[in-house]
Amino acid sequence: MGTAQQPVPFLKGHGTENDFVIIPDPDDRLDLSPAAVARLCDRRAGIGADGLLRVVRATGEAEWFMDYRNADGSLAEMCGNGVRVFARYLQRAGLAKGEGGDLPIATRAGVRRVRFEDDGDITVAMGAAALPGGPAESVTVTVGERSWPARHVDMGNPHAVAFVASLADAGPLREAPAVSPASAYPQGVNVEFVVDRGPRHVALRVHERGSGETRSCGTGACAVMVAAVRRDGLDPAADGRAVTYTVDVPGGRLVVTEEASGAVTMKGPAVIVAEGTLDAEWLYQSWPHQAHISATFPRT
Ligand SMILES: N[C@H](CCC[C@H](N)C(=O)O)C(=O)O
């Protein structure tokens, strides 16, 4: 696999236009620094993506580990759109061997099982949401002069979900909304703004931790659905019946279900767009002048 001398294969893919650079690295040889990941995800000087999926062979329940990184190079516990694209890569490479149609994929948030549907979509068992009480239960999201109460939902990664009158209320979202109390999210948070589109049908915009506003967020769609179920007074556990919501994102549509057990599943598309070769010298070179450029022209 790629070292400082050898070219490094990569692919590009997306799930509802949340896009990723995919780097097969079965033997875990590529030591991708946050700066290298940010360089790869840069939409001008690199390939451009919301995040990076490194494909590493694993041991235990899952044969493959999804090493997910945000566009700024930071780590995140889980990526819902990313795990569908990761599964599509494995399927395309003939590596998707799973029992009974379910393929386990290891992530920092634990193993997630995916299923390839007859309609071409991929369904992910996203685990149960955690709805911590206490200071994080209800937080306040502020953009400019406007503030909204928000609900904290953890899908392996943190989300603050705010229901708004119009998605335009969130403004251009060029920077992270302020969330208070800041102590609720020492590692930062993904913020979703949600409007209703009809019964069990919502639409969102999202500002992602480590990537900025994206066209879609899979874990965010799940967090939004879980918050909407509770806002709408539904209770799958008490009713013993699963509830399904349609979640429209700027890049497409996801279908999210909360089972009576509390388990959340998400169904949506995953597309491999291209494959190519990275110049290893470019990937690993250090760019001292880069600090100057980013200081002078902050990346939008
Ligand atoms: N930015 C997120 C990770 C990616 C989530 C999103 N792309 C998804 O599809 O779930 C975080 O730092 O928690």
The ligand as an SDF file (V2000), in Angstrom:
LIG
                    3D

 13 12  0  0  0  0  0  0  0  0999 V2000
  -19.5700   15.5080   11.4020 N   0  0  0  0  0  0  0  0  0  0  0  0
  -20.0310   14.3720   12.2150 C   0  0  0  0  0  0  0  0  0  0  0  0
  -19.5990   13.0340   11.5690 C   0  0  0  0  0  0  0  0  0  0  0  0
  -20.2300   12.8120   10.2040 C   0  0  0  0  0  0  0  0  0  0  0  0
  -21.7190   12.6710   10.3150 C   0  0  0  0  0  0  0  0  0  0  0  0
  -22.5040   12.7090    9.0150 C   0  0  0  0  0  0  0  0  0  0  0  0
  -21.7780   12.9940    7.8180 N   0  0  0  0  0  0  0  0  0  0  0  0
  -23.3700   11.4710    8.8700 C   0  0  0  0  0  0  0  0  0  0  0  0
  -23.6970   11.0920    7.7390 O   0  0  0  0  0  0  0  0  0  0  0  0
  -23.7530   10.9120    9.9290 O   0  0  0  0  0  0  0  0  0  0  0  0
  -19.4300   14.4670   13.6310 C   0  0  0  0  0  0  0  0  0  0  0  0
  -18.3780   15.1050   13.7850 O   0  0  0  0  0  0  0  0  0  0  0  0
  -20.0320   13.8580   14.5360 O   0  0  0  0  0  0  0  0  0  0  0  0
  1  2  1  0
  2  3  1  0
  2 11  1  0
  3  4  1  0
  4  5  1  0
  5  6  1  0
  6  7  1  0
  6  8  1  0
  8  9  2  0
  8 10  1  0
 11 12  2  0
 11 13  1  0
M  END
$$$$
